[in-house]
């Protein structure tokens, strides 16, 4: 059973490589992501209230992170 699954995965991988070699941009991107890894997503946070990290409670830190996550989710993404 496992061998059959491996054969199917190999066939899928071969089709992906064939599509990349045919110039399909989506397939090229998939192959590049597997070889080089996806680029790290950049994230920035500006904190107006400067305190040492050890001065924040876990609840305050989680609230701050959630606030910034919601702001990032609301930003439009590039096409």
PyMOL Python script that loads the backbone (N, CA, C, O; Angstrom):
from pymol import cmd

cmd.read_pdbstr("""\
ATOM      1  N   UNK A   1       0.827  -1.198   0.000  1.00  0.00           N
ATOM      2  CA  UNK A   1       0.000   0.000   0.000  1.00  0.00           C
ATOM      3  C   UNK A   1       0.869   1.258   0.000  1.00  0.00           C
ATOM      4  O   UNK A   1       0.595   2.210  -0.731  1.00  0.00           O
ATOM      5  N   UNK A   2       1.911   1.254   0.820  1.00  0.00           N
ATOM      6  CA  UNK A   2       2.799   2.424   0.891  1.00  0.00           C
ATOM      7  C   UNK A   2       3.522   2.613  -0.436  1.00  0.00           C
ATOM      8  O   UNK A   2       3.686   3.741  -0.901  1.00  0.00           O
ATOM      9  N   UNK A   3       3.957   1.507  -1.048  1.00  0.00           N
ATOM     10  CA  UNK A   3       4.665   1.596  -2.318  1.00  0.00           C
ATOM     11  C   UNK A   3       3.787   2.238  -3.388  1.00  0.00           C
ATOM     12  O   UNK A   3       4.270   3.037  -4.191  1.00  0.00           O
ATOM     13  N   UNK A   4       2.494   1.890  -3.403  1.00  0.00           N
ATOM     14  CA  UNK A   4       1.576   2.460  -4.393  1.00  0.00           C
ATOM     15  C   UNK A   4       1.452   3.966  -4.186  1.00  0.00           C
ATOM     16  O   UNK A   4       1.408   4.733  -5.149  1.00  0.00           O
ATOM     17  N   UNK A   5       1.397   4.382  -2.924  1.00  0.00           N
ATOM     18  CA  UNK A   5       1.336   5.808  -2.618  1.00  0.00           C
ATOM     19  C   UNK A   5       2.590   6.539  -3.068  1.00  0.00           C
ATOM     20  O   UNK A   5       2.518   7.657  -3.578  1.00  0.00           O
ATOM     21  N   UNK A   6       3.746   5.899  -2.876  1.00  0.00           N
ATOM     22  CA  UNK A   6       5.011   6.512  -3.308  1.00  0.00           C
ATOM     23  C   UNK A   6       5.057   6.646  -4.826  1.00  0.00           C
ATOM     24  O   UNK A   6       5.539   7.646  -5.359  1.00  0.00           O
ATOM     25  N   UNK A   7       4.545   5.622  -5.518  1.00  0.00           N
ATOM     26  CA  UNK A   7       4.514   5.692  -6.991  1.00  0.00           C
ATOM     27  C   UNK A   7       3.634   6.843  -7.464  1.00  0.00           C
ATOM     28  O   UNK A   7       3.970   7.541  -8.420  1.00  0.00           O
ATOM     29  N   UNK A   8       2.511   7.032  -6.791  1.00  0.00           N
ATOM     30  CA  UNK A   8       1.610   8.125  -7.165  1.00  0.00           C
ATOM     31  C   UNK A   8       2.279   9.477  -6.928  1.00  0.00           C
ATOM     32  O   UNK A   8       2.192  10.380  -7.760  1.00  0.00           O
ATOM     33  N   UNK A   9       2.945   9.604  -5.784  1.00  0.00           N
ATOM     34  CA  UNK A   9       3.655  10.860  -5.506  1.00  0.00           C
ATOM     35  C   UNK A   9       4.740  11.122  -6.548  1.00  0.00           C
ATOM     36  O   UNK A   9       4.922  12.256  -6.989  1.00  0.00           O
ATOM     37  N   UNK A  10       5.456  10.076  -6.937  1.00  0.00           N
ATOM     38  CA  UNK A  10       6.499  10.235  -7.960  1.00  0.00           C
ATOM     39  C   UNK A  10       5.886  10.690  -9.284  1.00  0.00           C
ATOM     40  O   UNK A  10       6.448  11.546  -9.968  1.00  0.00           O
ATOM     41  N   UNK A  11       4.736  10.119  -9.646  1.00  0.00           N
ATOM     42  CA  UNK A  11       4.074  10.523 -10.889  1.00  0.00           C
ATOM     43  C   UNK A  11       3.642  11.981 -10.819  1.00  0.00           C
ATOM     44  O   UNK A  11       3.777  12.717 -11.796  1.00  0.00           O
ATOM     45  N   UNK A  12       3.121  12.404  -9.662  1.00  0.00           N
ATOM     46  CA  UNK A  12       2.721  13.803  -9.486  1.00  0.00           C
ATOM     47  C   UNK A  12       3.935  14.707  -9.616  1.00  0.00           C
ATOM     48  O   UNK A  12       3.878  15.729 -10.299  1.00  0.00           O
ATOM     49  N   UNK A  13       5.038  14.335  -8.964  1.00  0.00           N
ATOM     50  CA  UNK A  13       6.268  15.142  -9.024  1.00  0.00           C
ATOM     51  C   UNK A  13       6.781  15.226 -10.455  1.00  0.00           C
ATOM     52  O   UNK A  13       7.233  16.283 -10.895  1.00  0.00           O
ATOM     53  N   UNK A  14       6.711  14.120 -11.178  1.00  0.00           N
ATOM     54  CA  UNK A  14       7.162  14.127 -12.568  1.00  0.00           C
ATOM     55  C   UNK A  14       6.304  15.054 -13.421  1.00  0.00           C
ATOM     56  O   UNK A  14       6.827  15.766 -14.278  1.00  0.00           O
ATOM     57  N   UNK A  15       4.999  15.052 -13.195  1.00  0.00           N
ATOM     58  CA  UNK A  15       4.115  15.954 -13.952  1.00  0.00           C
ATOM     59  C   UNK A  15       4.411  17.413 -13.612  1.00  0.00           C
ATOM     60  O   UNK A  15       4.367  18.280 -14.485  1.00  0.00           O
ATOM     61  N   UNK A  16       4.713  17.680 -12.342  1.00  0.00           N
ATOM     62  CA  UNK A  16       5.070  19.037 -11.934  1.00  0.00           C
ATOM     63  C   UNK A  16       6.340  19.481 -12.647  1.00  0.00           C
ATOM     64  O   UNK A  16       6.403  20.596 -13.166  1.00  0.00           O
ATOM     65  N   UNK A  17       7.345  18.625 -12.676  1.00  0.00           N
ATOM     66  CA  UNK A  17       8.600  18.956 -13.349  1.00  0.00           C
ATOM     67  C   UNK A  17       8.367  19.145 -14.840  1.00  0.00           C
ATOM     68  O   UNK A  17       8.915  20.073 -15.435  1.00  0.00           O
ATOM     69  N   UNK A  18       7.569  18.289 -15.449  1.00  0.00           N
ATOM     70  CA  UNK A  18       7.261  18.437 -16.882  1.00  0.00           C
ATOM     71  C   UNK A  18       6.599  19.784 -17.159  1.00  0.00           C
ATOM     72  O   UNK A  18       6.940  20.461 -18.129  1.00  0.00           O
ATOM     73  N   UNK A  19       5.646  20.171 -16.301  1.00  0.00           N
ATOM     74  CA  UNK A  19       4.973  21.460 -16.482  1.00  0.00           C
ATOM     75  C   UNK A  19       5.966  22.620 -16.337  1.00  0.00           C
ATOM     76  O   UNK A  19       5.898  23.598 -17.081  1.00  0.00           O
ATOM     77  N   UNK A  20       6.883  22.504 -15.378  1.00  0.00           N
ATOM     78  CA  UNK A  20       7.899  23.553 -15.194  1.00  0.00           C
ATOM     79  C   UNK A  20       8.793  23.629 -16.423  1.00  0.00           C
ATOM     80  O   UNK A  20       9.111  24.723 -16.890  1.00  0.00           O
ATOM     81  N   UNK A  21       9.198  22.490 -16.946  1.00  0.00           N
ATOM     82  CA  UNK A  21      10.045  22.474 -18.137  1.00  0.00           C
ATOM     83  C   UNK A  21       9.314  23.009 -19.362  1.00  0.00           C
ATOM     84  O   UNK A  21       9.943  23.520 -20.288  1.00  0.00           O
ATOM     85  N   UNK A  22       7.981  22.893 -19.368  1.00  0.00           N
ATOM     86  CA  UNK A  22       7.180  23.442 -20.465  1.00  0.00           C
ATOM     87  C   UNK A  22       6.967  24.947 -20.313  1.00  0.00           C
ATOM     88  O   UNK A  22       6.348  25.579 -21.169  1.00  0.00           O
ATOM     89  N   UNK A  23       7.482  25.516 -19.223  1.00  0.00           N
ATOM     90  CA  UNK A  23       7.394  26.962 -19.042  1.00  0.00           C
ATOM     91  C   UNK A  23       6.199  27.438 -18.232  1.00  0.00           C
ATOM     92  O   UNK A  23       5.932  28.639 -18.187  1.00  0.00           O
ATOM     93  N   UNK A  24       5.478  26.537 -17.597  1.00  0.00           N
ATOM     94  CA  UNK A  24       4.332  26.927 -16.780  1.00  0.00           C
ATOM     95  C   UNK A  24       4.851  27.632 -15.521  1.00  0.00           C
ATOM     96  O   UNK A  24       5.531  27.022 -14.696  1.00  0.00           O
ATOM     97  N   UNK A  25       4.522  28.922 -15.383  1.00  0.00           N
ATOM     98  CA  UNK A  25       5.082  29.706 -14.281  1.00  0.00           C
ATOM     99  C   UNK A  25       4.672  29.174 -12.906  1.00  0.00           C
ATOM    100  O   UNK A  25       5.475  29.200 -11.973  1.00  0.00           O
ATOM    101  N   UNK A  26       3.443  28.694 -12.770  1.00  0.00           N
ATOM    102  CA  UNK A  26       3.003  28.171 -11.478  1.00  0.00           C
ATOM    103  C   UNK A  26       3.835  26.963 -11.076  1.00  0.00           C
ATOM    104  O   UNK A  26       4.158  26.787  -9.901  1.00  0.00           O
ATOM    105  N   UNK A  27       4.183  26.123 -12.065  1.00  0.00           N
ATOM    106  CA  UNK A  27       4.974  24.924 -11.781  1.00  0.00           C
ATOM    107  C   UNK A  27       6.416  25.299 -11.451  1.00  0.00           C
ATOM    108  O   UNK A  27       7.032  24.706 -10.566  1.00  0.00           O
ATOM    109  N   UNK A  28       6.941  26.275 -12.159  1.00  0.00           N
ATOM    110  CA  UNK A  28       8.301  26.752 -11.876  1.00  0.00           C
ATOM    111  C   UNK A  28       8.372  27.264 -10.446  1.00  0.00           C
ATOM    112  O   UNK A  28       9.329  26.979  -9.725  1.00  0.00           O
ATOM    113  N   UNK A  29       7.356  28.024 -10.035  1.00  0.00           N
ATOM    114  CA  UNK A  29       7.326  28.561  -8.673  1.00  0.00           C
ATOM    115  C   UNK A  29       7.253  27.433  -7.643  1.00  0.00           C
ATOM    116  O   UNK A  29       7.928  27.484  -6.615  1.00  0.00           O
ATOM    117  N   UNK A  30       6.442  26.427  -7.917  1.00  0.00           N
ATOM    118  CA  UNK A  30       6.334  25.287  -6.994  1.00  0.00           C
ATOM    119  C   UNK A  30       7.671  24.563  -6.846  1.00  0.00           C
ATOM    120  O   UNK A  30       8.075  24.216  -5.736  1.00  0.00           O
ATOM    121  N   UNK A  31       8.351  24.338  -7.963  1.00  0.00           N
ATOM    122  CA  UNK A  31       9.650  23.664  -7.909  1.00  0.00           C
ATOM    123  C   UNK A  31      10.655  24.531  -7.151  1.00  0.00           C
ATOM    124  O   UNK A  31      11.406  24.023  -6.319  1.00  0.00           O
ATOM    125  N   UNK A  32      10.672  25.826  -7.432  1.00  0.00           N
ATOM    126  CA  UNK A  32      11.601  26.726  -6.745  1.00  0.00           C
ATOM    127  C   UNK A  32      11.332  26.751  -5.244  1.00  0.00           C
ATOM    128  O   UNK A  32      12.271  26.758  -4.448  1.00  0.00           O
ATOM    129  N   UNK A  33      10.066  26.763  -4.853  1.00  0.00           N
ATOM    130  CA  UNK A  33       9.719  26.752  -3.434  1.00  0.00           C
ATOM    131  C   UNK A  33      10.222  25.481  -2.751  1.00  0.00           C
ATOM    132  O   UNK A  33      10.638  25.522  -1.593  1.00  0.00           O
ATOM    133  N   UNK A  34      10.187  24.367  -3.452  1.00  0.00           N
ATOM    134  CA  UNK A  34      10.637  23.105  -2.861  1.00  0.00           C
ATOM    135  C   UNK A  34      12.158  23.049  -2.787  1.00  0.00           C
ATOM    136  O   UNK A  34      12.708  22.484  -1.842  1.00  0.00           O
ATOM    137  N   UNK A  35      12.840  23.622  -3.765  1.00  0.00           N
ATOM    138  CA  UNK A  35      14.306  23.569  -3.785  1.00  0.00           C
ATOM    139  C   UNK A  35      14.910  24.611  -2.846  1.00  0.00           C
ATOM    140  O   UNK A  35      15.760  24.286  -2.017  1.00  0.00           O
ATOM    141  N   UNK A  36      14.471  25.862  -2.977  1.00  0.00           N
ATOM    142  CA  UNK A  36      15.064  26.963  -2.217  1.00  0.00           C
ATOM    143  C   UNK A  36      14.308  27.269  -0.938  1.00  0.00           C
ATOM    144  O   UNK A  36      14.843  27.944  -0.058  1.00  0.00           O
ATOM    145  N   UNK A  37      13.103  26.801  -0.817  1.00  0.00           N
ATOM    146  CA  UNK A  37      12.261  27.164   0.316  1.00  0.00           C
ATOM    147  C   UNK A  37      11.572  28.478   0.029  1.00  0.00           C
ATOM    148  O   UNK A  37      12.077  29.302  -0.734  1.00  0.00           O
ATOM    149  N   UNK A  38      10.433  28.670   0.633  1.00  0.00           N
ATOM    150  CA  UNK A  38       9.705  29.921   0.431  1.00  0.00           C
ATOM    151  C   UNK A  38      10.433  31.041   1.146  1.00  0.00           C
ATOM    152  O   UNK A  38      10.992  30.824   2.221  1.00  0.00           O
ATOM    153  N   UNK A  39      10.438  32.249   0.565  1.00  0.00           N
ATOM    154  CA  UNK A  39      11.107  33.363   1.239  1.00  0.00           C
ATOM    155  C   UNK A  39      10.406  33.698   2.554  1.00  0.00           C
ATOM    156  O   UNK A  39       9.187  33.572   2.676  1.00  0.00           O
ATOM    157  N   UNK A  40      11.187  34.119   3.517  1.00  0.00           N
ATOM    158  CA  UNK A  40      10.627  34.494   4.818  1.00  0.00           C
ATOM    159  C   UNK A  40       9.728  35.708   4.644  1.00  0.00           C
ATOM    160  O   UNK A  40      10.030  36.616   3.869  1.00  0.00           O
ATOM    161  N   UNK A  41       8.635  35.711   5.364  1.00  0.00           N
ATOM    162  CA  UNK A  41       7.712  36.831   5.300  1.00  0.00           C
ATOM    163  C   UNK A  41       8.183  37.898   6.273  1.00  0.00           C
ATOM    164  O   UNK A  41       8.401  37.627   7.454  1.00  0.00           O
ATOM    165  N   UNK A  42       8.337  39.111   5.765  1.00  0.00           N
ATOM    166  CA  UNK A  42       8.818  40.207   6.595  1.00  0.00           C
ATOM    167  C   UNK A  42       7.686  40.734   7.465  1.00  0.00           C
ATOM    168  O   UNK A  42       6.543  40.857   7.024  1.00  0.00           O
ATOM    169  N   UNK A  43       8.025  41.035   8.692  1.00  0.00           N
ATOM    170  CA  UNK A  43       7.038  41.551   9.617  1.00  0.00           C
ATOM    171  C   UNK A  43       7.679  42.636  10.467  1.00  0.00           C
ATOM    172  O   UNK A  43       8.802  42.483  10.947  1.00  0.00           O
ATOM    173  N   UNK A  44       6.952  43.732  10.647  1.00  0.00           N
ATOM    174  CA  UNK A  44       7.458  44.801  11.496  1.00  0.00           C
ATOM    175  C   UNK A  44       6.378  45.204  12.488  1.00  0.00           C
ATOM    176  O   UNK A  44       5.184  45.141  12.196  1.00  0.00           O
ATOM    177  N   UNK A  45       6.819  45.612  13.647  1.00  0.00           N
ATOM    178  CA  UNK A  45       5.892  46.110  14.660  1.00  0.00           C
ATOM    179  C   UNK A  45       6.522  47.328  15.310  1.00  0.00           C
ATOM    180  O   UNK A  45       7.666  47.279  15.762  1.00  0.00           O
ATOM    181  N   UNK A  46       5.781  48.407  15.355  1.00  0.00           N
ATOM    182  CA  UNK A  46       6.253  49.618  16.025  1.00  0.00           C
ATOM    183  C   UNK A  46       5.547  49.733  17.360  1.00  0.00           C
ATOM    184  O   UNK A  46       4.318  49.737  17.433  1.00  0.00           O
ATOM    185  N   UNK A  47       6.328  49.826  18.398  1.00  0.00           N
ATOM    186  CA  UNK A  47       5.762  49.907  19.739  1.00  0.00           C
ATOM    187  C   UNK A  47       6.078  51.287  20.301  1.00  0.00           C
ATOM    188  O   UNK A  47       7.240  51.665  20.450  1.00  0.00           O
ATOM    189  N   UNK A  48       5.017  52.032  20.609  1.00  0.00           N
ATOM    190  CA  UNK A  48       5.194  53.398  21.101  1.00  0.00           C
ATOM    191  C   UNK A  48       5.594  53.407  22.575  1.00  0.00           C
ATOM    192  O   UNK A  48       6.362  54.260  23.018  1.00  0.00           O
ATOM    193  N   UNK A  49       5.070  52.464  23.306  1.00  0.00           N
ATOM    194  CA  UNK A  49       5.362  52.403  24.729  1.00  0.00           C
ATOM    195  C   UNK A  49       6.568  51.490  24.917  1.00  0.00           C
ATOM    196  O   UNK A  49       6.465  50.273  24.756  1.00  0.00           O
ATOM    197  N   UNK A  50       7.714  52.082  25.258  1.00  0.00           N
ATOM    198  CA  UNK A  50       8.935  51.287  25.384  1.00  0.00           C
ATOM    199  C   UNK A  50       9.064  50.758  26.803  1.00  0.00           C
ATOM    200  O   UNK A  50       9.217  51.509  27.766  1.00  0.00           O
ATOM    201  N   UNK A  51       8.995  49.442  26.892  1.00  0.00           N
ATOM    202  CA  UNK A  51       9.186  48.751  28.150  1.00  0.00           C
ATOM    203  C   UNK A  51      10.015  47.509  27.864  1.00  0.00           C
ATOM    204  O   UNK A  51      10.003  46.989  26.748  1.00  0.00           O
ATOM    205  N   UNK A  52      10.712  47.050  28.843  1.00  0.00           N
ATOM    206  CA  UNK A  52      11.449  45.803  28.677  1.00  0.00           C
ATOM    207  C   UNK A  52      10.444  44.671  28.501  1.00  0.00           C
ATOM    208  O   UNK A  52       9.367  44.683  29.098  1.00  0.00           O
ATOM    209  N   UNK A  53      10.801  43.713  27.691  1.00  0.00           N
ATOM    210  CA  UNK A  53       9.884  42.603  27.424  1.00  0.00           C
ATOM    211  C   UNK A  53       9.475  41.890  28.711  1.00  0.00           C
ATOM    212  O   UNK A  53       8.355  41.391  28.823  1.00  0.00           O
ATOM    213  N   UNK A  54      10.375  41.847  29.665  1.00  0.00           N
ATOM    214  CA  UNK A  54      10.058  41.163  30.927  1.00  0.00           C
ATOM    215  C   UNK A  54       9.049  41.940  31.767  1.00  0.00           C
ATOM    216  O   UNK A  54       8.482  41.390  32.711  1.00  0.00           O
ATOM    217  N   UNK A  55       8.814  43.231  31.435  1.00  0.00           N
ATOM    218  CA  UNK A  55       7.836  44.035  32.170  1.00  0.00           C
ATOM    219  C   UNK A  55       6.403  43.806  31.692  1.00  0.00           C
ATOM    220  O   UNK A  55       5.460  44.204  32.376  1.00  0.00           O
ATOM    221  N   UNK A  56       6.222  43.174  30.533  1.00  0.00           N
ATOM    222  CA  UNK A  56       4.904  42.935  29.965  1.00  0.00           C
ATOM    223  C   UNK A  56       4.357  41.624  30.513  1.00  0.00           C
ATOM    224  O   UNK A  56       5.097  40.657  30.693  1.00  0.00           O
ATOM    225  N   UNK A  57       3.078  41.603  30.771  1.00  0.00           N
ATOM    226  CA  UNK A  57       2.446  40.343  31.145  1.00  0.00           C
ATOM    227  C   UNK A  57       2.186  39.551  29.866  1.00  0.00           C
ATOM    228  O   UNK A  57       2.172  40.117  28.772  1.00  0.00           O
ATOM    229  N   UNK A  58       1.984  38.264  30.003  1.00  0.00           N
ATOM    230  CA  UNK A  58       1.674  37.431  28.837  1.00  0.00           C
ATOM    231  C   UNK A  58       0.403  37.937  28.156  1.00  0.00           C
ATOM    232  O   UNK A  58       0.327  37.967  26.927  1.00  0.00           O
ATOM    233  N   UNK A  59      -0.578  38.328  28.935  1.00  0.00           N
ATOM    234  CA  UNK A  59      -1.845  38.825  28.389  1.00  0.00           C
ATOM    235  C   UNK A  59      -1.621  40.106  27.580  1.00  0.00           C
ATOM    236  O   UNK A  59      -2.204  40.266  26.507  1.00  0.00           O
ATOM    237  N   UNK A  60      -0.777  41.025  28.086  1.00  0.00           N
ATOM    238  CA  UNK A  60      -0.493  42.265  27.348  1.00  0.00           C
ATOM    239  C   UNK A  60       0.223  41.968  26.034  1.00  0.00           C
ATOM    240  O   UNK A  60      -0.091  42.562  25.003  1.00  0.00           O
ATOM    241  N   UNK A  61       1.182  41.051  26.073  1.00  0.00           N
ATOM    242  CA  UNK A  61       1.913  40.695  24.854  1.00  0.00           C
ATOM    243  C   UNK A  61       0.990  40.060  23.824  1.00  0.00           C
ATOM    244  O   UNK A  61       1.060  40.388  22.639  1.00  0.00           O
ATOM    245  N   UNK A  62       0.133  39.162  24.264  1.00  0.00           N
ATOM    246  CA  UNK A  62      -0.794  38.504  23.343  1.00  0.00           C
ATOM    247  C   UNK A  62      -1.772  39.517  22.738  1.00  0.00           C
ATOM    248  O   UNK A  62      -2.094  39.435  21.552  1.00  0.00           O
ATOM    249  N   UNK A  63      -2.242  40.465  23.543  1.00  0.00           N
ATOM    250  CA  UNK A  63      -3.160  41.494  23.040  1.00  0.00           C
ATOM    251  C   UNK A  63      -2.458  42.371  22.009  1.00  0.00           C
ATOM    252  O   UNK A  63      -3.049  42.727  20.989  1.00  0.00           O
ATOM    253  N   UNK A  64      -1.214  42.717  22.267  1.00  0.00           N
ATOM    254  CA  UNK A  64      -0.449  43.545  21.330  1.00  0.00           C
ATOM    255  C   UNK A  64      -0.238  42.816  20.006  1.00  0.00           C
ATOM    256  O   UNK A  64      -0.420  43.397  18.936  1.00  0.00           O
ATOM    257  N   UNK A  65       0.144  41.552  20.080  1.00  0.00           N
ATOM    258  CA  UNK A  65       0.351  40.764  18.861  1.00  0.00           C
ATOM    259  C   UNK A  65      -0.955  40.605  18.085  1.00  0.00           C
ATOM    260  O   UNK A  65      -0.958  40.713  16.858  1.00  0.00           O
ATOM    261  N   UNK A  66      -2.047  40.355  18.773  1.00  0.00           N
ATOM    262  CA  UNK A  66      -3.345  40.193  18.115  1.00  0.00           C
ATOM    263  C   UNK A  66      -3.768  41.493  17.421  1.00  0.00           C
ATOM    264  O   UNK A  66      -4.308  41.469  16.315  1.00  0.00           O
ATOM    265  N   UNK A  67      -3.519  42.609  18.074  1.00  0.00           N
ATOM    266  CA  UNK A  67      -3.861  43.913  17.494  1.00  0.00           C
ATOM    267  C   UNK A  67      -3.101  44.129  16.188  1.00  0.00           C
ATOM    268  O   UNK A  67      -3.681  44.563  15.193  1.00  0.00           O
ATOM    269  N   UNK A  68      -1.809  43.829  16.191  1.00  0.00           N
ATOM    270  CA  UNK A  68      -1.005  44.022  14.984  1.00  0.00           C
ATOM    271  C   UNK A  68      -1.361  43.009  13.905  1.00  0.00           C
ATOM    272  O   UNK A  68      -1.302  43.325  12.717  1.00  0.00           O
ATOM    273  N   UNK A  69      -1.731  41.789  14.306  1.00  0.00           N
ATOM    274  CA  UNK A  69      -2.139  40.795  13.320  1.00  0.00           C
ATOM    275  C   UNK A  69      -3.407  41.248  12.609  1.00  0.00           C
ATOM    276  O   UNK A  69      -3.523  41.101  11.392  1.00  0.00           O
ATOM    277  N   UNK A  70      -4.354  41.796  13.360  1.00  0.00           N
ATOM    278  CA  UNK A  70      -5.602  42.275  12.760  1.00  0.00           C
ATOM    279  C   UNK A  70      -5.342  43.440  11.814  1.00  0.00           C
ATOM    280  O   UNK A  70      -5.968  43.539  10.758  1.00  0.00           O
ATOM    281  N   UNK A  71      -4.420  44.319  12.190  1.00  0.00           N
ATOM    282  CA  UNK A  71      -4.072  45.449  11.320  1.00  0.00           C
ATOM    283  C   UNK A  71      -3.436  44.945  10.031  1.00  0.00           C
ATOM    284  O   UNK A  71      -3.745  45.448   8.951  1.00  0.00           O
ATOM    285  N   UNK A  72      -2.549  43.952  10.136  1.00  0.00           N
ATOM    286  CA  UNK A  72      -1.906  43.390   8.948  1.00  0.00           C
ATOM    287  C   UNK A  72      -2.915  42.682   8.063  1.00  0.00           C
ATOM    288  O   UNK A  72      -2.828  42.761   6.837  1.00  0.00           O
ATOM    289  N   UNK A  73      -3.885  41.979   8.677  1.00  0.00           N
ATOM    290  CA  UNK A  73      -4.906  41.286   7.902  1.00  0.00           C
ATOM    291  C   UNK A  73      -5.806  42.253   7.147  1.00  0.00           C
ATOM    292  O   UNK A  73      -6.338  41.917   6.089  1.00  0.00           O
ATOM    293  N   UNK A  74      -5.977  43.461   7.694  1.00  0.00           N
ATOM    294  CA  UNK A  74      -6.861  44.456   7.081  1.00  0.00           C
ATOM    295  C   UNK A  74      -6.180  45.164   5.907  1.00  0.00           C
ATOM    296  O   UNK A  74      -6.863  45.762   5.076  1.00  0.00           O
ATOM    297  N   UNK A  75      -4.855  45.108   5.822  1.00  0.00           N
ATOM    298  CA  UNK A  75      -4.144  45.781   4.737  1.00  0.00           C
ATOM    299  C   UNK A  75      -4.381  45.055   3.432  1.00  0.00           C
ATOM    300  O   UNK A  75      -4.374  43.825   3.393  1.00  0.00           O
ATOM    301  N   UNK A  76      -4.594  45.816   2.348  1.00  0.00           N
ATOM    302  CA  UNK A  76      -4.761  45.157   1.049  1.00  0.00           C
ATOM    303  C   UNK A  76      -3.453  44.511   0.610  1.00  0.00           C
ATOM    304  O   UNK A  76      -2.371  45.023   0.897  1.00  0.00           O
ATOM    305  N   UNK A  77      -3.558  43.396  -0.080  1.00  0.00           N
ATOM    306  CA  UNK A  77      -2.370  42.715  -0.567  1.00  0.00           C
ATOM    307  C   UNK A  77      -2.177  43.023  -2.041  1.00  0.00           C
ATOM    308  O   UNK A  77      -3.131  43.303  -2.767  1.00  0.00           O
ATOM    309  N   UNK A  78      -0.929  42.966  -2.464  1.00  0.00           N
ATOM    310  CA  UNK A  78      -0.611  43.213  -3.862  1.00  0.00           C
ATOM    311  C   UNK A  78      -1.092  42.024  -4.691  1.00  0.00           C
ATOM    312  O   UNK A  78      -1.049  40.884  -4.229  1.00  0.00           O
ATOM    313  N   UNK A  79      -1.548  42.288  -5.909  1.00  0.00           N
ATOM    314  CA  UNK A  79      -2.025  41.186  -6.750  1.00  0.00           C
ATOM    315  C   UNK A  79      -0.916  40.249  -7.160  1.00  0.00           C
ATOM    316  O   UNK A  79      -1.163  39.273  -7.869  1.00  0.00           O
TER     317      UNK A  79
END
""", "prot")
cmd.dss("prot")
cmd.show_as("cartoon", "prot")
cmd.util.cbc("prot")
cmd.orient("prot")
